[in-house]
Amino acid sequence: MTITDETGVDGERFRSALARHAAGVVVVTANSRGVPVGLTATSFSSVSLAPPLVSFYVAQSSATWPRLRLAGTFAVNVLAGDQHDVAGRFARKDVDRFAEPTRWRPGPSGTPLLEDVAAHLICAPHSTMAIGDHILVVGLVTSASTTRAAPLLYHHGRYGRFQPHP
């Protein structure tokens, strides 16, 4: 265990500590002026049950965020345990994320819904706030659907599957 003084923690040590936290993996998608856009996020979280709110963070440097924020609806696609390739594709730059082999269909307002995911949450934008080098995005969930698929997890820089205790 490392104890630091009030001056803070360097970026590498902070990143290393956060890598020990396992997180679910989602792809946030939207129809932005007729063009599908999407990004991978591991910062997804529930915020409130009443009203039903969820959140995720996106880097202020994101090339996708300026287009995604224009959409009136977005979808949170909770990836299934075998969809690490989808997570990787939506995390890359300079690639058509919606081209083959990505499987998707248009949902409400043309919002892209990825196929074979563990869950879909359709959201209306609720609020955003700049925090540090990221933007907190909060969505009001207007529709939710689930499957039996186990979720994809991200831990220590790698994707994996949830393995319940017997």
Backbone bond lengths (Angstrom), bond angles and torsions (degrees), N, CA, C in turn:
res aa  C-N    CA-C-N  psi(-1)  N-CA   C-N-CA  omega(-1)  CA-C   N-CA-C  phi
1 M - - - 1.446 - - 1.516 108.76 -
2 T 1.316 116.80 133.93 1.453 122.23 179.78 1.516 109.77 -107.58
3 I 1.304 115.89 131.60 1.457 120.71 176.37 1.518 107.22 -107.90
4 T 1.310 116.24 132.44 1.464 120.17 179.59 1.519 109.69 -115.74
5 D 1.319 115.44 161.18 1.464 118.84 177.21 1.523 109.55 -86.47
6 E 1.303 116.83 -171.86 1.463 121.34 -174.74 1.525 114.08 -71.18
7 T 1.320 118.20 -4.91 1.459 119.44 -179.62 1.522 111.91 -74.99
8 G 1.332 117.79 -15.06 1.456 119.87 175.33 1.511 114.02 111.78
9 V 1.321 114.08 -169.05 1.454 123.20 -176.43 1.513 107.77 -121.44
10 D 1.330 117.16 138.05 1.466 117.92 178.31 1.528 109.89 -71.60
11 G 1.331 116.18 157.73 1.457 122.43 -174.24 1.513 113.86 -57.13
12 E 1.319 117.44 -40.56 1.466 120.47 -177.84 1.529 111.53 -66.88
13 R 1.311 116.91 -42.10 1.466 120.87 179.26 1.539 109.89 -66.35
14 F 1.327 116.04 -40.72 1.464 120.95 178.50 1.525 110.03 -62.63
15 R 1.319 117.17 -47.03 1.469 122.19 179.92 1.534 110.35 -61.27
16 S 1.326 116.62 -40.53 1.457 121.04 179.36 1.523 111.56 -64.06
17 A 1.321 117.11 -41.25 1.468 120.49 178.28 1.521 111.01 -65.86
18 L 1.325 117.62 -42.75 1.462 120.82 -179.51 1.519 112.36 -66.60
19 A 1.337 117.48 -27.64 1.461 121.26 179.93 1.521 111.84 -64.27
20 R 1.316 117.25 -18.86 1.467 121.24 179.07 1.523 112.35 -77.55
21 H 1.326 116.91 -10.79 1.466 121.71 -179.69 1.525 109.30 -92.85
22 A 1.330 116.87 122.82 1.463 120.61 176.34 1.523 108.97 -80.83
23 A 1.315 116.26 137.88 1.461 121.16 -178.47 1.523 109.87 -132.78
24 G 1.314 115.36 148.57 1.451 120.54 172.18 1.517 109.55 -71.05
25 V 1.321 116.00 159.20 1.460 120.93 -177.17 1.526 109.06 -119.46
26 V 1.327 115.53 128.57 1.463 121.29 177.15 1.523 109.01 -127.19
27 V 1.313 114.75 157.40 1.453 121.67 168.54 1.521 105.91 -117.99
28 V 1.325 115.75 121.94 1.458 121.68 178.35 1.522 106.97 -93.29
29 T 1.333 116.49 126.08 1.458 121.56 -177.57 1.524 110.68 -125.92
30 A 1.320 115.41 154.97 1.460 121.22 177.43 1.522 109.40 -156.67
31 N 1.321 114.44 162.94 1.455 122.04 172.59 1.524 105.21 -104.47
32 S 1.321 116.53 108.34 1.456 121.60 -177.02 1.521 109.47 -107.39
33 R 1.330 114.92 100.00 1.460 121.20 -179.97 1.526 111.80 55.81
34 G 1.342 114.78 43.14 1.454 120.85 176.60 1.513 115.48 86.14
35 V 1.329 117.99 0.71 1.467 122.05 -179.34 1.525 109.38 -117.11
36 P 1.345 118.05 127.32 1.462 118.78 178.04 1.535 110.72 -71.42
37 V 1.329 115.74 135.86 1.459 122.19 177.10 1.522 107.97 -132.44
38 G 1.324 116.31 155.23 1.456 119.21 178.98 1.511 112.15 -169.24
39 L 1.325 115.17 159.30 1.464 121.67 178.83 1.519 109.97 -150.52
40 T 1.326 115.62 154.14 1.456 122.30 176.78 1.520 109.10 -87.00
41 A 1.337 116.44 139.00 1.458 121.28 176.48 1.525 110.10 -138.03
42 T 1.315 116.17 137.43 1.464 121.13 173.33 1.523 110.21 -111.88
43 S 1.319 116.29 5.71 1.464 121.61 -178.89 1.522 112.31 -99.20
44 F 1.313 117.39 18.15 1.460 122.40 -177.45 1.527 110.91 -69.07
45 S 1.336 116.33 141.62 1.459 120.83 179.43 1.523 110.74 -155.95
46 S 1.340 115.39 151.78 1.458 119.45 169.23 1.521 107.48 -77.43
47 V 1.324 116.37 148.81 1.461 121.57 -178.65 1.521 110.35 -116.61
48 S 1.334 116.75 -46.59 1.460 120.95 -173.28 1.524 109.57 -153.43
49 L 1.343 115.60 146.11 1.466 119.98 174.27 1.521 111.43 -88.34
50 A 1.328 117.11 -33.09 1.465 120.97 -178.82 1.524 109.27 -136.34
51 P 1.311 117.99 99.24 1.462 127.47 2.07 1.531 110.68 -77.11
52 P 1.335 117.08 162.40 1.468 120.00 -179.50 1.539 111.24 -73.10
53 L 1.325 115.75 106.03 1.465 121.75 -178.26 1.516 110.63 -122.64
54 V 1.331 115.65 142.84 1.461 122.97 173.86 1.527 108.06 -129.23
55 S 1.339 115.41 165.38 1.459 118.55 179.27 1.522 110.92 -145.21
56 F 1.310 114.30 161.25 1.456 122.68 170.22 1.516 106.92 -153.81
57 Y 1.318 116.13 163.41 1.456 121.83 177.25 1.513 109.05 -112.97
58 V 1.317 115.68 146.42 1.462 121.88 176.04 1.531 107.39 -132.94
59 A 1.316 116.51 139.66 1.462 120.82 179.55 1.525 110.21 -62.83
60 Q 1.315 116.41 139.55 1.462 119.78 177.58 1.522 111.37 -61.81
61 S 1.326 117.21 -22.70 1.464 121.65 179.46 1.530 112.68 -83.94
62 S 1.340 118.22 -0.92 1.457 122.07 -177.38 1.523 111.41 -59.42
63 A 1.328 115.66 131.72 1.467 120.73 175.87 1.530 110.60 -78.90
64 T 1.328 117.72 -19.89 1.457 122.44 -178.52 1.525 112.18 -84.37
65 W 1.328 117.79 -34.37 1.454 121.39 -174.94 1.534 114.15 -54.75
66 P 1.332 120.32 -44.50 1.470 118.45 -178.98 1.536 113.12 -57.10
67 R 1.334 117.14 -32.34 1.465 120.28 178.50 1.528 111.12 -82.26
68 L 1.316 116.97 -40.13 1.454 121.34 -178.28 1.529 111.03 -63.84
69 R 1.320 117.80 -38.35 1.471 120.42 -176.70 1.532 113.07 -68.19
70 L 1.331 118.27 -15.99 1.462 121.69 178.54 1.525 112.71 -78.23
71 A 1.337 117.13 -16.29 1.464 121.18 -174.81 1.521 111.18 -75.87
72 G 1.321 116.42 144.02 1.455 121.83 178.08 1.514 113.10 -82.40
73 T 1.326 116.61 -12.75 1.462 123.84 -179.85 1.516 107.78 -145.35
74 F 1.329 116.38 144.83 1.469 119.49 171.39 1.515 109.05 -138.77
75 A 1.318 115.54 159.84 1.466 121.34 179.14 1.516 109.21 -117.55
76 V 1.319 115.01 139.13 1.458 121.68 169.58 1.517 105.40 -102.27
77 N 1.329 115.90 114.19 1.456 122.98 179.46 1.528 107.02 -99.67
78 V 1.343 117.53 106.32 1.458 121.71 179.40 1.525 106.61 -78.74
79 L 1.326 116.15 111.85 1.466 119.74 -173.32 1.521 112.40 -70.44
80 A 1.335 115.15 145.94 1.460 122.45 176.37 1.526 109.42 -82.54
81 G 1.317 115.55 160.65 1.457 122.59 -174.23 1.513 115.87 -55.37
82 D 1.322 118.28 -24.01 1.465 121.13 -179.26 1.532 112.89 -99.27
83 Q 1.332 118.40 12.96 1.463 121.07 -175.50 1.534 113.67 -105.17
84 H 1.329 116.75 33.35 1.471 119.84 178.25 1.526 111.79 -61.75
85 D 1.336 117.68 -30.87 1.459 120.21 177.69 1.530 111.37 -66.28
86 V 1.328 117.37 -36.22 1.468 121.67 177.36 1.529 109.59 -66.13
87 A 1.329 116.60 -44.77 1.470 120.78 178.51 1.524 110.31 -58.61
88 G 1.321 116.49 -44.64 1.465 120.57 179.73 1.519 112.59 -64.40
89 R 1.320 116.87 -40.87 1.467 120.91 -178.76 1.534 110.98 -64.81
90 F 1.329 117.11 -42.59 1.463 119.98 -178.63 1.527 112.56 -77.71
91 A 1.326 117.32 -9.06 1.466 121.33 175.50 1.531 111.41 -91.28
92 R 1.338 116.91 -17.37 1.471 120.90 -177.94 1.516 112.07 -81.13
93 K 1.312 114.05 155.18 1.465 120.95 174.71 1.522 108.90 -99.31
94 D 1.303 115.85 161.01 1.463 122.87 173.87 1.521 113.82 56.43
95 V 1.332 116.16 41.85 1.457 121.58 175.22 1.528 107.22 -140.07
96 D 1.331 116.99 145.48 1.463 120.63 175.43 1.520 106.89 -77.70
97 R 1.293 117.10 99.00 1.461 122.97 -173.64 1.516 112.94 -66.08
98 F 1.329 117.40 -22.79 1.461 121.09 -176.57 1.529 113.29 -99.32
99 A 1.327 117.37 -0.57 1.473 120.92 177.25 1.533 109.15 -76.49
100 E 1.326 116.28 166.49 1.468 120.72 175.24 1.523 108.39 -53.19
101 P 1.306 118.99 138.35 1.459 127.19 14.69 1.530 114.44 -95.02
102 T 1.338 118.65 11.24 1.466 120.27 178.33 1.527 109.56 -62.39
103 R 1.323 115.40 129.97 1.468 121.38 178.75 1.517 107.76 -109.61
104 W 1.350 115.85 121.66 1.455 120.77 -179.27 1.516 110.41 -152.71
105 R 1.339 114.72 166.54 1.465 121.48 176.96 1.520 107.60 -141.75
106 P 1.328 117.06 154.35 1.463 119.12 176.52 1.527 111.02 -73.65
107 G 1.322 115.68 135.41 1.464 122.24 176.39 1.518 109.32 -109.06
108 P 1.328 117.79 -152.37 1.468 121.35 179.43 1.532 111.93 -54.60
109 S 1.309 116.35 134.71 1.478 123.26 -179.43 1.525 112.13 57.88
110 G 1.341 116.86 24.55 1.456 120.56 179.89 1.519 113.72 77.32
111 T 1.331 117.23 6.94 1.465 121.19 -179.72 1.527 109.61 -60.95
112 P 1.329 117.96 124.03 1.462 119.92 179.93 1.530 111.72 -65.26
113 L 1.331 115.91 130.27 1.460 122.43 175.38 1.518 107.63 -115.06
114 L 1.321 116.66 120.42 1.457 120.85 179.96 1.520 109.28 -73.18
115 E 1.328 115.70 144.13 1.467 122.08 -179.29 1.528 110.54 -81.72
116 D 1.332 115.61 153.60 1.463 124.55 171.74 1.529 114.59 65.16
117 V 1.328 118.29 22.89 1.461 121.45 179.35 1.526 110.46 -83.35
118 A 1.332 116.84 169.72 1.461 122.00 177.75 1.527 111.35 -76.72
119 A 1.338 116.66 -32.05 1.466 120.21 -179.94 1.519 110.56 -161.16
120 H 1.327 114.90 154.43 1.466 123.04 170.98 1.522 107.89 -120.58
121 L 1.304 116.69 134.09 1.455 122.24 170.98 1.523 106.70 -123.34
122 I 1.326 117.06 117.74 1.466 121.00 176.77 1.524 106.21 -91.86
123 C 1.319 116.44 131.50 1.463 120.98 -173.54 1.520 112.48 -131.52
124 A 1.309 114.27 147.54 1.463 122.15 168.10 1.528 105.91 -99.89
125 P 1.324 117.94 138.90 1.466 118.74 177.65 1.534 110.17 -57.30
126 H 1.310 116.27 134.00 1.464 121.80 -179.96 1.522 110.80 -109.50
127 S 1.342 117.13 -54.98 1.465 120.57 179.47 1.521 110.00 -162.44
128 T 1.318 115.11 159.05 1.466 122.23 174.62 1.518 107.98 -136.57
129 M 1.343 114.80 155.49 1.449 120.04 178.31 1.526 108.55 -154.52
130 A 1.317 116.35 130.88 1.458 120.46 174.51 1.522 108.59 -73.80
131 I 1.331 115.33 127.28 1.464 121.72 178.49 1.523 107.07 -137.02
132 G 1.338 116.44 114.09 1.458 119.99 -178.10 1.509 110.04 59.18
133 D 1.332 116.78 -132.80 1.462 120.54 -179.69 1.530 112.40 -93.89
134 H 1.330 116.98 14.88 1.461 122.06 -179.99 1.528 111.16 -126.70
135 I 1.331 114.69 171.00 1.454 122.57 174.63 1.519 106.95 -120.03
136 L 1.325 116.31 126.02 1.458 122.02 174.09 1.525 107.39 -82.68
137 V 1.324 115.77 125.95 1.460 121.86 179.42 1.526 107.71 -116.16
138 V 1.325 116.62 124.55 1.459 122.00 178.83 1.527 107.72 -114.58
139 G 1.339 115.44 132.79 1.458 120.76 179.28 1.514 111.60 -121.43
140 L 1.324 116.21 144.41 1.456 123.17 173.69 1.520 107.94 -90.13
141 V 1.317 117.24 117.82 1.464 121.30 -176.94 1.529 109.16 -75.36
142 T 1.327 115.40 122.26 1.465 120.94 -179.69 1.525 111.94 -106.63
143 S 1.339 117.23 -14.57 1.459 121.88 179.99 1.524 108.22 -159.70
144 A 1.329 116.01 145.24 1.469 120.46 178.65 1.516 109.98 -143.93
145 S 1.326 116.23 141.11 1.461 121.19 174.62 1.523 108.22 -142.76
146 T 1.325 115.99 149.95 1.459 121.01 -177.75 1.520 110.86 -132.71
147 T 1.323 114.87 162.67 1.464 122.35 173.13 1.531 107.02 -126.95
148 R 1.294 116.82 -176.30 1.469 121.20 178.60 1.526 112.39 -87.51
149 A 1.318 118.24 -1.69 1.466 121.75 -176.09 1.523 111.34 -65.29
150 A 1.322 116.49 139.54 1.463 122.05 173.98 1.526 108.08 -76.71
151 P 1.331 117.96 152.10 1.464 120.66 -175.07 1.526 114.09 -79.99
152 L 1.317 114.57 158.20 1.464 122.34 171.48 1.522 107.75 -84.44
153 L 1.322 116.89 139.42 1.464 122.16 178.37 1.522 110.21 -119.00
154 Y 1.325 114.94 155.78 1.467 121.92 176.72 1.521 106.85 -124.51
155 H 1.334 116.06 124.17 1.461 121.09 -177.43 1.522 109.82 -149.59
156 H 1.288 115.20 128.99 1.468 122.44 175.57 1.533 111.80 53.76
157 G 1.341 115.51 41.64 1.458 121.17 176.45 1.515 115.11 78.83
158 R 1.327 117.63 9.59 1.460 120.83 -178.45 1.527 110.89 -134.06
159 Y 1.331 115.20 153.39 1.452 121.42 175.88 1.519 109.33 -90.18
160 G 1.337 116.10 149.63 1.461 120.87 178.02 1.513 110.40 -157.90
161 R 1.317 115.23 -177.73 1.452 121.22 -178.55 1.522 109.95 -114.33
162 F 1.305 114.98 155.17 1.457 121.26 177.04 1.521 109.16 -75.29
163 Q 1.317 116.71 130.78 1.451 122.69 178.45 1.523 107.96 -122.01
164 P 1.337 118.37 101.17 1.475 119.41 -177.88 1.523 111.86 -69.47
165 H 1.308 115.54 152.38 1.471 120.84 173.24 1.511 108.30 -71.20
166 P 1.349 116.70 145.12 1.484 119.00 179.50 1.512 111.78 -66.15
